[in-house]
């Protein structure tokens, strides 16, 4: 437990994992509540705000050894910083892409600079295709120095057939357009 992070304090909104080695269950991942508390296994609510991973691990260890374990080894890690801290550290540049058309949720979506998002992932973030969406001809309008470029993508082939080499990455300011199927009667 001495190797756990002892520099960065845990903040409200951080996502942390708590693992009790002797318990043999999977790590419990949760977000630090606005009250600064997390739900520790066997212990209940415990204040995490302002403590380092090492400090919190030793606090939980002490509580566990009072009533539940003769010896407890607790491992805690910050899996994801809250958005405010990520922006302050420069880990996130606020960039966006836009989703239009026949999807569950149209709108402007964050595109963090520390994460790559593909066209299929962007569709899933928008709640998936709506009924009557043309899944085989999804348009990506991308700004280039030569002007706007339209890229057609068969997202149905990516999602159903695993055609992953065609699952292109979304870039800053991309506009994704999912059109309606054309019906010929």
PASEBA-1860 file (N, C-alpha, C; in nm, 3 decimals):
! residues 185
1> XXXXXXXX> 0.081/-0.119/0.000/0.000/0.000/0.000/0.086/0.126/0.000 ~ 0.211/0.112/0.039/0.299/0.228/0.041/0.332/0.282/-0.098 ~ 0.304/0.202/-0.202/0.335/0.248/-0.338/0.219/0.328/-0.398 ~ 0.107/0.337/-0.329/-0.007/0.414/-0.379/0.026/0.562/-0.385 ~ -0.041/0.632/-0.474/-0.019/0.775/-0.495/-0.041/0.851/-0.364 ~ 0.059/0.930/-0.328/0.050/1.011/-0.208/0.068/1.160/-0.238 ~ 0.045/1.197/-0.365/0.063/1.336/-0.405/-0.069/1.405/-0.440 ~ -0.147/1.343/-0.526/-0.269/1.406/-0.576/-0.385/1.384/-0.479
9> XXXXXXXX> -0.448/1.491/-0.432/-0.566/1.473/-0.347/-0.688/1.435/-0.432 ~ -0.773/1.354/-0.376/-0.896/1.313/-0.442/-0.994/1.428/-0.435 ~ -1.064/1.454/-0.546/-1.159/1.565/-0.554/-1.299/1.514/-0.582 ~ -1.397/1.597/-0.552/-1.536/1.568/-0.587/-1.545/1.548/-0.738 ~ -1.613/1.444/-0.779/-1.630/1.416/-0.922/-1.527/1.322/-0.980 ~ -1.417/1.297/-0.907/-1.319/1.199/-0.955/-1.382/1.060/-0.953 ~ -1.339/0.975/-1.044/-1.380/0.836/-1.043/-1.265/0.755/-0.987 ~ -1.291/0.679/-0.880/-1.186/0.601/-0.816/-1.226/0.454/-0.811
17> XXXXXXXX> -1.126/0.368/-0.797/-1.147/0.225/-0.778/-1.095/0.187/-0.640 ~ -1.173/0.105/-0.570/-1.133/0.054/-0.439/-1.131/-0.098/-0.448 ~ -1.017/-0.157/-0.416/-1.002/-0.303/-0.420/-0.947/-0.349/-0.286 ~ -1.018/-0.445/-0.224/-0.968/-0.509/-0.103/-0.914/-0.645/-0.146 ~ -0.784/-0.662/-0.139/-0.719/-0.782/-0.192/-0.774/-0.908/-0.125 ~ -0.791/-0.907/0.004/-0.836/-1.025/0.077/-0.982/-1.062/0.047 ~ -1.058/-0.972/-0.010/-1.200/-0.995/-0.038/-1.221/-1.076/-0.166 ~ -1.128/-1.070/-0.258/-1.130/-1.142/-0.385/-1.243/-1.101/-0.480
25> XXXXXXXX> -1.315/-0.996/-0.450/-1.414/-0.943/-0.542/-1.346/-0.845/-0.636 ~ -1.417/-0.813/-0.742/-1.367/-0.713/-0.836/-1.356/-0.577/-0.767 ~ -1.272/-0.492/-0.821/-1.260/-0.356/-0.768/-1.393/-0.284/-0.782 ~ -1.425/-0.202/-0.685/-1.547/-0.121/-0.687/-1.512/0.016/-0.743 ~ -1.570/0.049/-0.858/-1.543/0.179/-0.919/-1.662/0.271/-0.892 ~ -1.633/0.393/-0.851/-1.739/0.488/-0.823/-1.688/0.630/-0.832 ~ -1.782/0.721/-0.843/-1.750/0.863/-0.850/-1.762/0.923/-0.710 ~ -1.670/1.011/-0.677/-1.673/1.079/-0.547/-1.793/1.175/-0.548
33> XXXXXXXX> -1.880/1.159/-0.449/-2.004/1.237/-0.441/-1.975/1.384/-0.412 ~ -2.075/1.468/-0.432/-2.060/1.611/-0.404/-2.030/1.636/-0.257 ~ -2.064/1.542/-0.171/-2.033/1.553/-0.028/-1.888/1.517/0.001 ~ -1.817/1.464/-0.101/-1.678/1.423/-0.083/-1.664/1.279/-0.037 ~ -1.775/1.208/-0.029/-1.773/1.072/0.024/-1.780/0.967/-0.086 ~ -1.730/0.847/-0.050/-1.744/0.728/-0.134/-1.797/0.616/-0.047 ~ -1.852/0.516/-0.112/-1.904/0.399/-0.043/-1.794/0.292/-0.041 ~ -1.733/0.272/0.074/-1.627/0.171/0.088/-1.689/0.038/0.125
41> XXXXXXXX> -1.645/-0.072/0.062/-1.700/-0.203/0.094/-1.686/-0.233/0.244 ~ -1.791/-0.286/0.304/-1.800/-0.323/0.445/-1.804/-0.202/0.540 ~ -1.744/-0.092/0.502/-1.728/0.023/0.591/-1.845/0.119/0.577 ~ -1.891/0.140/0.456/-1.997/0.237/0.431/-1.938/0.368/0.382 ~ -2.011/0.476/0.403/-1.965/0.606/0.354/-1.841/0.651/0.430 ~ -1.744/0.698/0.353/-1.620/0.748/0.413/-1.576/0.870/0.332 ~ -1.524/0.969/0.400/-1.481/1.092/0.333/-1.353/1.066/0.253 ~ -1.355/1.100/0.124/-1.239/1.082/0.038/-1.180/1.215/-0.008
49> XXXXXXXX> -1.262/1.319/-0.008/-1.221/1.450/-0.059/-1.100/1.502/0.018 ~ -0.997/1.542/-0.057/-0.877/1.600/0.003/-0.774/1.498/0.045 ~ -0.809/1.372/0.047/-0.714/1.267/0.086/-0.646/1.213/-0.040 ~ -0.526/1.163/-0.022/-0.458/1.095/-0.132/-0.507/0.951/-0.135 ~ -0.476/0.881/-0.243/-0.513/0.740/-0.253/-0.455/0.660/-0.136 ~ -0.330/0.689/-0.101/-0.265/0.617/0.010/-0.335/0.647/0.142 ~ -0.366/0.774/0.169/-0.434/0.811/0.293/-0.569/0.741/0.304 ~ -0.646/0.745/0.196/-0.779/0.683/0.198/-0.768/0.531/0.215
57> XXXXXXXX> -0.670/0.470/0.149/-0.651/0.326/0.162/-0.622/0.287/0.306 ~ -0.536/0.363/0.374/-0.505/0.333/0.514/-0.625/0.358/0.605 ~ -0.706/0.461/0.575/-0.827/0.485/0.655/-0.923/0.366/0.643 ~ -0.944/0.319/0.520/-1.034/0.205/0.499/-0.975/0.080/0.562 ~ -0.844/0.061/0.549/-0.776/-0.055/0.609/-0.801/-0.058/0.760 ~ -0.783/0.055/0.827/-0.804/0.061/0.972/-0.947/0.025/1.010 ~ -1.045/0.074/0.934/-1.185/0.043/0.962/-1.214/-0.105/0.939 ~ -1.158/-0.161/0.832/-1.181/-0.302/0.801/-1.122/-0.394/0.909
65> XXXXXXXX> -1.004/-0.355/0.961/-0.937/-0.439/1.059/-1.001/-0.430/1.198 ~ -1.091/-0.334/1.218/-1.163/-0.325/1.345/-1.267/-0.437/1.359 ~ -1.337/-0.468/1.250/-1.450/-0.560/1.259/-1.455/-0.672/1.156 ~ -1.383/-0.659/1.042/-1.408/-0.752/0.932/-1.290/-0.841/0.895 ~ -1.170/-0.789/0.898/-1.052/-0.865/0.857/-0.945/-0.854/0.965 ~ -0.866/-0.960/0.981/-0.752/-0.949/1.072/-0.642/-0.868/1.006 ~ -0.630/-0.884/0.875/-0.533/-0.804/0.797/-0.603/-0.766/0.668 ~ -0.598/-0.640/0.633/-0.661/-0.592/0.510/-0.559/-0.517/0.426
73> XXXXXXXX> -0.562/-0.543/0.295/-0.479/-0.470/0.201/-0.574/-0.399/0.105 ~ -0.568/-0.267/0.104/-0.660/-0.188/0.024/-0.581/-0.116/-0.085 ~ -0.629/-0.127/-0.208/-0.566/-0.060/-0.321/-0.668/0.040/-0.377 ~ -0.625/0.164/-0.390/-0.712/0.269/-0.443/-0.639/0.343/-0.555 ~ -0.713/0.370/-0.662/-0.655/0.445/-0.773/-0.759/0.544/-0.825 ~ -0.710/0.657/-0.872/-0.797/0.753/-0.940/-0.802/0.710/-1.086 ~ -0.919/0.666/-1.131/-0.934/0.620/-1.269/-0.956/0.736/-1.365 ~ -1.028/0.838/-1.318/-1.059/0.951/-1.405/-1.076/1.075/-1.318
81> XXXXXXXX> -1.008/1.181/-1.356/-1.022/1.308/-1.285/-1.154/1.372/-1.320 ~ -1.205/1.454/-1.229/-1.325/1.530/-1.263/-1.290/1.625/-1.376 ~ -1.389/1.667/-1.450/-1.367/1.746/-1.571/-1.293/1.877/-1.542 ~ -1.325/1.942/-1.431/-1.260/2.070/-1.397/-1.109/2.051/-1.381 ~ -1.068/1.943/-1.311/-0.926/1.917/-1.292/-0.857/1.878/-1.422 ~ -0.928/1.804/-1.508/-0.870/1.767/-1.636/-0.842/1.890/-1.721 ~ -0.936/1.984/-1.721/-0.918/2.107/-1.799/-0.804/2.191/-1.739 ~ -0.801/2.201/-1.605/-0.697/2.280/-1.538/-0.558/2.225/-1.566
89> XXXXXXXX> -0.547/2.093/-1.577/-0.416/2.033/-1.604/-0.383/2.030/-1.752 ~ -0.476/2.075/-1.835/-0.450/2.072/-1.978/-0.469/1.934/-2.038 ~ -0.526/1.841/-1.961/-0.547/1.706/-2.013/-0.660/1.706/-2.115 ~ -0.748/1.803/-2.106/-0.860/1.810/-2.199/-0.859/1.946/-2.267 ~ -0.860/1.945/-2.398/-0.888/2.065/-2.474/-1.033/2.051/-2.517 ~ -1.110/2.153/-2.497/-1.250/2.143/-2.532/-1.267/2.156/-2.682 ~ -1.290/2.043/-2.745/-1.316/2.037/-2.888/-1.446/1.962/-2.907 ~ -1.508/1.979/-3.024/-1.641/1.925/-3.045/-1.655/1.863/-3.182
97> XXXXXXXX> -1.757/1.778/-3.195/-1.809/1.736/-3.324/-1.960/1.746/-3.314 ~ -2.028/1.746/-3.427/-2.172/1.766/-3.428/-2.239/1.647/-3.497 ~ -2.353/1.603/-3.442/-2.428/1.490/-3.495/-2.567/1.538/-3.537 ~ -2.600/1.518/-3.665/-2.731/1.556/-3.719/-2.800/1.434/-3.778 ~ -2.930/1.444/-3.790/-3.003/1.345/-3.868/-3.077/1.241/-3.786 ~ -3.082/1.121/-3.841/-3.167/1.014/-3.790/-3.091/0.931/-3.686 ~ -3.064/0.996/-3.572/-3.004/0.931/-3.456/-3.092/0.964/-3.335 ~ -3.072/0.891/-3.226/-3.155/0.914/-3.108/-3.138/1.054/-3.050
105> XXXXXXXX> -3.013/1.103/-3.044/-2.988/1.236/-2.986/-2.894/1.317/-3.075 ~ -2.951/1.413/-3.145/-2.870/1.503/-3.226/-2.803/1.605/-3.134 ~ -2.695/1.664/-3.179/-2.636/1.771/-3.101/-2.486/1.780/-3.113 ~ -2.431/1.863/-3.025/-2.288/1.890/-3.019/-2.228/1.800/-2.911 ~ -2.121/1.730/-2.944/-2.059/1.635/-2.851/-1.913/1.673/-2.826 ~ -1.871/1.655/-2.701/-1.732/1.680/-2.666/-1.640/1.580/-2.735 ~ -1.525/1.629/-2.776/-1.422/1.545/-2.836/-1.293/1.570/-2.759 ~ -1.271/1.499/-2.647/-1.151/1.521/-2.567/-1.024/1.493/-2.647
113> XXXXXXXX> -0.924/1.575/-2.627/-0.800/1.556/-2.702/-0.723/1.433/-2.656 ~ -0.756/1.380/-2.538/-0.684/1.264/-2.488/-0.755/1.133/-2.521 ~ -0.850/1.135/-2.615/-0.927/1.016/-2.647/-0.959/1.017/-2.797 ~ -0.943/0.901/-2.861/-0.981/0.887/-3.001/-1.120/0.827/-3.008 ~ -1.207/0.887/-3.089/-1.343/0.838/-3.106/-1.364/0.807/-3.253 ~ -1.418/0.688/-3.280/-1.445/0.648/-3.417/-1.589/0.683/-3.453 ~ -1.621/0.670/-3.581/-1.757/0.701/-3.627/-1.860/0.611/-3.559 ~ -1.827/0.482/-3.542/-1.924/0.392/-3.477/-1.943/0.432/-3.330
121> XXXXXXXX> -1.838/0.471/-3.262/-1.850/0.516/-3.123/-1.931/0.645/-3.114 ~ -1.913/0.735/-3.210/-1.989/0.860/-3.211/-2.138/0.832/-3.228 ~ -2.171/0.736/-3.314/-2.312/0.699/-3.333/-2.369/0.643/-3.203 ~ -2.292/0.558/-3.136/-2.339/0.499/-3.010/-2.356/0.606/-2.903 ~ -2.266/0.703/-2.898/-2.280/0.812/-2.801/-2.406/0.893/-2.825 ~ -2.449/0.897/-2.949/-2.572/0.970/-2.983/-2.695/0.882/-2.962 ~ -2.679/0.769/-2.897/-2.792/0.682/-2.868/-2.823/0.582/-2.976 ~ -2.738/0.575/-3.077/-2.759/0.481/-3.187/-2.845/0.540/-3.296
129> XXXXXXXX> -2.863/0.460/-3.401/-2.946/0.501/-3.512/-3.092/0.501/-3.472 ~ -3.167/0.596/-3.525/-3.312/0.594/-3.509/-3.369/0.506/-3.620 ~ -3.497/0.475/-3.609/-3.562/0.394/-3.712/-3.557/0.466/-3.845 ~ -3.535/0.394/-3.951/-3.530/0.444/-4.088/-3.402/0.522/-4.120 ~ -3.298/0.505/-4.039/-3.170/0.570/-4.069/-3.098/0.493/-4.179 ~ -3.033/0.566/-4.266/-2.952/0.503/-4.370/-2.814/0.474/-4.310 ~ -2.798/0.353/-4.259/-2.676/0.314/-4.187/-2.558/0.290/-4.281 ~ -2.587/0.275/-4.410/-2.482/0.242/-4.506/-2.420/0.365/-4.572
137> XXXXXXXX> -2.479/0.482/-4.552/-2.428/0.605/-4.615/-2.427/0.719/-4.514 ~ -2.347/0.705/-4.409/-2.333/0.811/-4.310/-2.228/0.909/-4.361 ~ -2.261/1.036/-4.357/-2.170/1.139/-4.409/-2.093/1.203/-4.295 ~ -1.964/1.223/-4.319/-1.881/1.305/-4.231/-1.834/1.422/-4.315 ~ -1.869/1.542/-4.272/-1.822/1.663/-4.341/-1.707/1.716/-4.258 ~ -1.589/1.719/-4.321/-1.467/1.757/-4.249/-1.405/1.880/-4.315 ~ -1.366/1.976/-4.231/-1.298/2.096/-4.282/-1.154/2.061/-4.312 ~ -1.108/2.099/-4.430/-0.968/2.082/-4.469/-0.918/2.214/-4.524
145> XXXXXXXX> -0.788/2.230/-4.539/-0.736/2.355/-4.597/-0.789/2.381/-4.738 ~ -0.827/2.275/-4.809/-0.879/2.290/-4.945/-1.031/2.312/-4.947 ~ -1.094/2.313/-4.832/-1.239/2.328/-4.825/-1.302/2.207/-4.757 ~ -1.432/2.205/-4.752/-1.501/2.093/-4.688/-1.489/1.967/-4.772 ~ -1.468/1.856/-4.703/-1.455/1.725/-4.767/-1.563/1.635/-4.708 ~ -1.638/1.565/-4.793/-1.742/1.473/-4.746/-1.691/1.331/-4.759 ~ -1.702/1.257/-4.649/-1.659/1.118/-4.644/-1.783/1.033/-4.619 ~ -1.808/0.933/-4.704/-1.920/0.842/-4.685/-1.870/0.716/-4.615
153> XXXXXXXX> -1.942/0.673/-4.512/-1.901/0.557/-4.433/-2.018/0.461/-4.420 ~ -1.990/0.332/-4.443/-2.089/0.227/-4.422/-2.078/0.182/-4.277 ~ -2.150/0.249/-4.188/-2.143/0.218/-4.045/-2.210/0.084/-4.016 ~ -2.308/0.046/-4.096/-2.372/-0.084/-4.080/-2.269/-0.196/-4.100 ~ -2.183/-0.180/-4.198/-2.077/-0.278/-4.222/-1.978/-0.285/-4.107 ~ -1.953/-0.173/-4.045/-1.861/-0.169/-3.930/-1.925/-0.240/-3.811 ~ -2.049/-0.205/-3.782/-2.114/-0.256/-3.661/-2.161/-0.401/-3.675 ~ -2.212/-0.438/-3.791/-2.267/-0.573/-3.807/-2.164/-0.674/-3.856
161> XXXXXXXX> -2.076/-0.630/-3.944/-1.984/-0.724/-4.008/-1.841/-0.711/-3.957 ~ -1.817/-0.617/-3.868/-1.683/-0.602/-3.812/-1.581/-0.545/-3.909 ~ -1.625/-0.463/-4.001/-1.537/-0.402/-4.101/-1.462/-0.284/-4.037 ~ -1.378/-0.317/-3.937/-1.318/-0.214/-3.852/-1.218/-0.123/-3.922 ~ -1.158/-0.167/-4.032/-1.063/-0.079/-4.101/-1.132/0.042/-4.162 ~ -1.263/0.038/-4.174/-1.339/0.152/-4.226/-1.397/0.240/-4.114 ~ -1.370/0.204/-3.990/-1.420/0.279/-3.874/-1.325/0.396/-3.848 ~ -1.346/0.505/-3.922/-1.251/0.616/-3.919/-1.269/0.701/-3.793
169> XXXXXXXX> -1.164/0.772/-3.758/-1.165/0.855/-3.639/-1.232/0.989/-3.667 ~ -1.306/1.036/-3.567/-1.370/1.167/-3.574/-1.266/1.271/-3.534 ~ -1.271/1.385/-3.600/-1.178/1.494/-3.571/-1.256/1.617/-3.527 ~ -1.183/1.711/-3.473/-1.240/1.838/-3.427/-1.321/1.903/-3.539 ~ -1.439/1.952/-3.502/-1.530/2.024/-3.591/-1.593/1.939/-3.702 ~ -1.580/1.805/-3.695/-1.648/1.720/-3.792/-1.799/1.733/-3.773 ~ -1.872/1.724/-3.883/-2.018/1.721/-3.879/-2.060/1.586/-3.935 ~ -2.133/1.509/-3.853/-2.178/1.376/-3.893/-2.326/1.388/-3.928
177> XXXXXXXX> -2.361/1.341/-4.046/-2.499/1.350/-4.093/-2.550/1.210/-4.125 ~ -2.656/1.170/-4.055/-2.720/1.041/-4.080/-2.852/1.072/-4.150 ~ -2.857/1.035/-4.278/-2.977/1.064/-4.356/-3.080/0.953/-4.342 ~ -3.202/0.983/-4.388/-3.310/0.887/-4.385/-3.298/0.794/-4.505 ~ -3.341/0.669/-4.487/-3.342/0.574/-4.598/-3.435/0.624/-4.708 ~ -3.396/0.603/-4.832/-3.485/0.634/-4.945/-3.565/0.509/-4.977 ~ -3.693/0.522/-4.980/-3.780/0.408/-5.009/-3.830/0.417/-5.151 ~ -3.816/0.309/-5.225/-3.868/0.301/-5.361/-3.980/0.198/-5.363
185> X> -4.102/0.243/-5.396/-4.215/0.151/-5.400/-4.255/0.123/-5.541
END
